[in-house]
Amino acid sequence: MIQKELLDVLACPDDKSELDQGNGKLICKKCKRVFKIEDGIPIMLPKDF
């Protein structure tokens, strides 16, 4: 689970939109892309990486 303070500053690397947290994942509010959280660290690489 990501702390609220960190979630407030994180954004989708593709479209810079806000993220929601659910079921151990972060979900972009705009494009609906899902990012895994591993050991408390969000894995948020852009699509082109």
MMTF fields as JSON, N, C-alpha, C and O atoms, coordinates in Angstrom:
{
  "mmtfVersion": "1.0.0",
  "mmtfProducer": "UNKNOWN",
  "numBonds": 195,
  "numAtoms": 196,
  "numGroups": 49,
  "numChains": 1,
  "numModels": 1,
  "chainsPerModel": [1],
  "groupsPerChain": [49],
  "chainIdList": ["A"],
  "bondAtomList": [4, 2, 8, 6, 12, 10, 16, 14, 20, 18, 24, 22, 28, 26, 32, 30, 36, 34, 40, 38, 44, 42, 48, 46, 52, 50, 56, 54, 60, 58, 64, 62, 68, 66, 72, 70, 76, 74, 80, 78, 84, 82, 88, 86, 92, 90, 96, 94, 100, 98, 104, 102, 108, 106, 112, 110, 116, 114, 120, 118, 124, 122, 128, 126, 132, 130, 136, 134, 140, 138, 144, 142, 148, 146, 152, 150, 156, 154, 160, 158, 164, 162, 168, 166, 172, 170, 176, 174, 180, 178, 184, 182, 188, 186, 192, 190],
  "bondOrderList": [1, 1, 1, 1, 1, 1, 1, 1, 1, 1, 1, 1, 1, 1, 1, 1, 1, 1, 1, 1, 1, 1, 1, 1, 1, 1, 1, 1, 1, 1, 1, 1, 1, 1, 1, 1, 1, 1, 1, 1, 1, 1, 1, 1, 1, 1, 1, 1],
  "groupList": [{"groupName": "MET", "atomNameList": ["N", "CA", "C", "O"], "elementList": ["N", "C", "C", "O"], "formalChargeList": [0, 0, 0, 0], "bondAtomList": [1, 0, 2, 1, 3, 2], "bondOrderList": [1, 1, 2], "singleLetterCode": "M", "chemCompType": "L-PEPTIDE LINKING"}, {"groupName": "ILE", "atomNameList": ["N", "CA", "C", "O"], "elementList": ["N", "C", "C", "O"], "formalChargeList": [0, 0, 0, 0], "bondAtomList": [1, 0, 2, 1, 3, 2], "bondOrderList": [1, 1, 2], "singleLetterCode": "I", "chemCompType": "L-PEPTIDE LINKING"}, {"groupName": "GLN", "atomNameList": ["N", "CA", "C", "O"], "elementList": ["N", "C", "C", "O"], "formalChargeList": [0, 0, 0, 0], "bondAtomList": [1, 0, 2, 1, 3, 2], "bondOrderList": [1, 1, 2], "singleLetterCode": "Q", "chemCompType": "L-PEPTIDE LINKING"}, {"groupName": "LYS", "atomNameList": ["N", "CA", "C", "O"], "elementList": ["N", "C", "C", "O"], "formalChargeList": [0, 0, 0, 0], "bondAtomList": [1, 0, 2, 1, 3, 2], "bondOrderList": [1, 1, 2], "singleLetterCode": "K", "chemCompType": "L-PEPTIDE LINKING"}, {"groupName": "GLU", "atomNameList": ["N", "CA", "C", "O"], "elementList": ["N", "C", "C", "O"], "formalChargeList": [0, 0, 0, 0], "bondAtomList": [1, 0, 2, 1, 3, 2], "bondOrderList": [1, 1, 2], "singleLetterCode": "E", "chemCompType": "L-PEPTIDE LINKING"}, {"groupName": "LEU", "atomNameList": ["N", "CA", "C", "O"], "elementList": ["N", "C", "C", "O"], "formalChargeList": [0, 0, 0, 0], "bondAtomList": [1, 0, 2, 1, 3, 2], "bondOrderList": [1, 1, 2], "singleLetterCode": "L", "chemCompType": "L-PEPTIDE LINKING"}, {"groupName": "ASP", "atomNameList": ["N", "CA", "C", "O"], "elementList": ["N", "C", "C", "O"], "formalChargeList": [0, 0, 0, 0], "bondAtomList": [1, 0, 2, 1, 3, 2], "bondOrderList": [1, 1, 2], "singleLetterCode": "D", "chemCompType": "L-PEPTIDE LINKING"}, {"groupName": "VAL", "atomNameList": ["N", "CA", "C", "O"], "elementList": ["N", "C", "C", "O"], "formalChargeList": [0, 0, 0, 0], "bondAtomList": [1, 0, 2, 1, 3, 2], "bondOrderList": [1, 1, 2], "singleLetterCode": "V", "chemCompType": "L-PEPTIDE LINKING"}, {"groupName": "ALA", "atomNameList": ["N", "CA", "C", "O"], "elementList": ["N", "C", "C", "O"], "formalChargeList": [0, 0, 0, 0], "bondAtomList": [1, 0, 2, 1, 3, 2], "bondOrderList": [1, 1, 2], "singleLetterCode": "A", "chemCompType": "L-PEPTIDE LINKING"}, {"groupName": "CYS", "atomNameList": ["N", "CA", "C", "O"], "elementList": ["N", "C", "C", "O"], "formalChargeList": [0, 0, 0, 0], "bondAtomList": [1, 0, 2, 1, 3, 2], "bondOrderList": [1, 1, 2], "singleLetterCode": "C", "chemCompType": "L-PEPTIDE LINKING"}, {"groupName": "PRO", "atomNameList": ["N", "CA", "C", "O"], "elementList": ["N", "C", "C", "O"], "formalChargeList": [0, 0, 0, 0], "bondAtomList": [1, 0, 2, 1, 3, 2], "bondOrderList": [1, 1, 2], "singleLetterCode": "P", "chemCompType": "L-PEPTIDE LINKING"}, {"groupName": "SER", "atomNameList": ["N", "CA", "C", "O"], "elementList": ["N", "C", "C", "O"], "formalChargeList": [0, 0, 0, 0], "bondAtomList": [1, 0, 2, 1, 3, 2], "bondOrderList": [1, 1, 2], "singleLetterCode": "S", "chemCompType": "L-PEPTIDE LINKING"}, {"groupName": "GLY", "atomNameList": ["N", "CA", "C", "O"], "elementList": ["N", "C", "C", "O"], "formalChargeList": [0, 0, 0, 0], "bondAtomList": [1, 0, 2, 1, 3, 2], "bondOrderList": [1, 1, 2], "singleLetterCode": "G", "chemCompType": "PEPTIDE LINKING"}, {"groupName": "ASN", "atomNameList": ["N", "CA", "C", "O"], "elementList": ["N", "C", "C", "O"], "formalChargeList": [0, 0, 0, 0], "bondAtomList": [1, 0, 2, 1, 3, 2], "bondOrderList": [1, 1, 2], "singleLetterCode": "N", "chemCompType": "L-PEPTIDE LINKING"}, {"groupName": "ARG", "atomNameList": ["N", "CA", "C", "O"], "elementList": ["N", "C", "C", "O"], "formalChargeList": [0, 0, 0, 0], "bondAtomList": [1, 0, 2, 1, 3, 2], "bondOrderList": [1, 1, 2], "singleLetterCode": "R", "chemCompType": "L-PEPTIDE LINKING"}, {"groupName": "PHE", "atomNameList": ["N", "CA", "C", "O"], "elementList": ["N", "C", "C", "O"], "formalChargeList": [0, 0, 0, 0], "bondAtomList": [1, 0, 2, 1, 3, 2], "bondOrderList": [1, 1, 2], "singleLetterCode": "F", "chemCompType": "L-PEPTIDE LINKING"}],
  "groupTypeList": [0, 1, 2, 3, 4, 5, 5, 6, 7, 5, 8, 9, 10, 6, 6, 3, 11, 4, 5, 6, 2, 12, 13, 12, 3, 5, 1, 9, 3, 3, 9, 3, 14, 7, 15, 3, 1, 4, 6, 12, 1, 10, 1, 0, 5, 10, 3, 6, 15],
  "groupIdList": [1, 2, 3, 4, 5, 6, 7, 8, 9, 10, 11, 12, 13, 14, 15, 16, 17, 18, 19, 20, 21, 22, 23, 24, 25, 26, 27, 28, 29, 30, 31, 32, 33, 34, 35, 36, 37, 38, 39, 40, 41, 42, 43, 44, 45, 46, 47, 48, 49],
  "secStructList": [7, 7, 7, 2, 2, 2, 2, 2, 2, 7, 7, 7, 6, 6, 6, 7, 7, 7, 3, 3, 3, 3, 6, 6, 3, 3, 3, 3, 6, 6, 6, 7, 7, 3, 3, 3, 3, 3, 6, 6, 3, 3, 7, 7, 7, 7, 6, 6, 7],
  "xCoordList": [0.834, 0.0, 0.881, 1.821, 0.578, 1.344, 0.763, -0.455, 1.631, 1.177, 0.498, 0.866, -0.495, -1.256, -0.359, -0.576, 0.642, 1.545, 2.285, 2.47, 2.707, 3.394, 2.41, 2.718, 1.235, 0.228, -0.169, -0.476, -0.163, -0.533, 0.464, 0.086, 1.715, 2.714, 2.997, 3.617, 2.56, 2.776, 1.78, 0.65, 2.206, 1.343, 1.692, 2.796, 0.753, 0.981, 2.14, 2.14, 3.124, 4.262, 3.886, 4.637, 2.742, 2.346, 1.52, 1.786, 0.508, -0.358, -0.415, -1.188, 0.397, 0.546, -0.74, -0.891, -1.656, -2.91, -2.739, -1.753, -3.72, -3.71, -3.902, -4.398, -3.492, -3.585, -4.503, -4.571, -5.209, -5.976, -5.222, -4.437, -5.457, -4.808, -5.858, -6.921, -5.554, -6.483, -5.859, -5.187, -6.075, -5.611, -4.119, -3.716, -3.3, -1.855, -1.386, -0.304, -2.185, -1.838, -2.179, -2.99, -1.557, -1.926, -2.585, -2.111, -3.677, -4.442, -4.594, -5.04, -4.223, -4.358, -5.843, -6.6, -6.248, -7.649, -8.074, -9.25, -7.125, -7.471, -7.353, -8.33, -6.167, -5.951, -6.197, -6.194, -6.412, -6.711, -5.549, -5.742, -4.35, -3.168, -2.902, -3.078, -2.481, -2.268, -0.765, -0.03, -0.32, 1.077, 1.162, 0.445, 2.032, 2.22, 2.971, 3.735, 2.732, 3.502, 4.226, 3.589, 5.555, 6.369, 7.171, 7.968, 6.96, 7.649, 7.49, 8.425, 6.295, 6.013, 6.517, 6.405, 7.078, 7.637, 6.801, 6.68, 6.223, 5.441, 6.362, 7.361, 6.02, 6.769, 6.04, 5.019, 6.587, 5.877, 6.713, 6.977, 7.116, 7.895, 6.955, 5.856, 7.378, 6.547, 6.432, 7.269, 5.395, 5.161, 6.353, 6.646, 7.034, 8.128, 9.435, 10.427, 9.467, 10.713, 11.046, 12.068],
  "yCoordList": [-1.184, 0.0, 1.251, 1.356, 2.173, 3.408, 4.47, 4.614, 5.201, 6.28, 7.378, 7.631, 8.022, 9.067, 10.194, 10.715, 10.576, 11.664, 11.324, 12.187, 10.071, 9.646, 9.548, 9.971, 8.995, 8.856, 10.225, 10.348, 11.247, 12.597, 13.188, 14.047, 12.757, 13.324, 12.423, 12.869, 11.179, 10.282, 10.579, 10.993, 10.364, 10.545, 9.476, 8.932, 9.188, 8.234, 8.73, 9.894, 7.887, 8.337, 8.608, 9.269, 8.108, 8.289, 9.55, 10.306, 9.782, 10.945, 11.927, 12.885, 11.687, 12.574, 12.734, 13.725, 11.786, 11.84, 11.28, 10.607, 11.57, 11.068, 9.555, 8.961, 8.948, 7.505, 7.147, 7.864, 6.025, 5.424, 4.197, 3.617, 3.806, 2.619, 1.563, 1.86, 0.328, -0.751, -2.108, -2.326, -3.029, -4.415, -4.532, -5.349, -3.721, -3.801, -3.267, -3.625, -2.41, -1.837, -0.361, 0.103, 0.374, 1.758, 1.781, 1.131, 2.529, 2.57, 4.027, 4.869, 4.314, 5.66, 5.979, 5.184, 7.154, 7.558, 7.846, 7.708, 8.247, 8.626, 7.449, 7.091, 6.857, 5.806, 4.395, 3.43, 4.274, 2.994, 2.009, 0.819, 2.495, 1.629, 1.207, 2.0, -0.037, -0.6, -0.757, -1.251, -0.324, -0.428, -1.291, -1.047, -2.298, -3.171, -2.442, -1.509, -2.895, -2.43, -3.648, -4.599, -3.624, -4.744, -4.312, -3.376, -4.986, -4.669, -3.2, -2.58, -2.644, -1.26, -0.237, 0.964, -0.691, 0.21, 0.119, -0.958, 1.238, 1.201, 1.054, 1.763, 0.148, -0.07, 0.71, 0.266, 1.873, 2.801, 3.204, 4.389, 2.259, 2.559, 2.998, 2.46, 3.972, 4.371, 3.225, 2.324, 3.266, 2.205, 1.995, 0.861, 3.068, 2.984, 2.502, 2.4, 2.202, 1.816, 0.389, -0.121],
  "zCoordList": [0.0, 0.0, 0.0, 0.788, -0.866, -1.009, -0.067, 0.038, 0.606, 1.484, 0.667, -0.48, 1.273, 0.583, 0.086, -1.007, 0.869, 0.471, -0.819, -1.677, -0.957, -2.175, -3.336, -4.451, -3.08, -4.129, -4.688, -5.874, -3.836, -4.273, -5.27, -6.067, -5.249, -6.163, -7.365, -8.33, -7.323, -8.457, -9.573, -9.313, -10.814, -11.979, -13.009, -13.006, -13.876, -14.96, -15.823, -16.222, -16.122, -16.932, -18.388, -19.105, -18.827, -20.226, -20.455, -21.39, -19.596, -19.835, -18.657, -18.681, -17.639, -16.472, -15.654, -14.939, -15.748, -14.994, -13.59, -13.29, -12.732, -11.362, -11.349, -12.306, -10.228, -10.07, -8.908, -7.909, -9.055, -7.97, -7.502, -8.252, -6.275, -5.713, -5.43, -4.885, -5.804, -5.519, -5.741, -6.749, -4.807, -4.923, -5.225, -6.053, -4.562, -4.762, -6.094, -6.559, -6.721, -8.015, -8.019, -7.217, -8.925, -9.19, -10.562, -11.494, -10.687, -11.925, -12.356, -11.577, -13.598, -14.144, -14.314, -14.87, -13.826, -13.917, -15.353, -15.688, -16.207, -17.585, -18.568, -19.226, -18.665, -19.67, -19.135, -19.899, -17.809, -17.151, -17.158, -16.911, -17.438, -17.398, -15.951, -15.026, -15.763, -14.434, -14.187, -15.043, -12.991, -12.586, -11.335, -10.364, -11.347, -10.191, -9.089, -9.339, -7.857, -6.702, -6.152, -5.699, -6.189, -5.714, -4.497, -4.569, -3.394, -2.135, -1.753, -1.245, -2.001, -1.648, -2.647, -2.405, -3.777, -4.788, -6.064, -6.648, -6.501, -7.745, -8.962, -9.083, -9.839, -11.08, -12.178, -12.703, -12.508, -13.389, -14.602, -14.806, -15.382, -16.583, -17.706, -17.835, -18.522, -19.66, -20.665, -20.684, -21.494, -22.474, -23.412, -23.792, -23.784, -24.75, -24.163, -24.884, -22.872, -22.225, -22.538, -22.079]
}
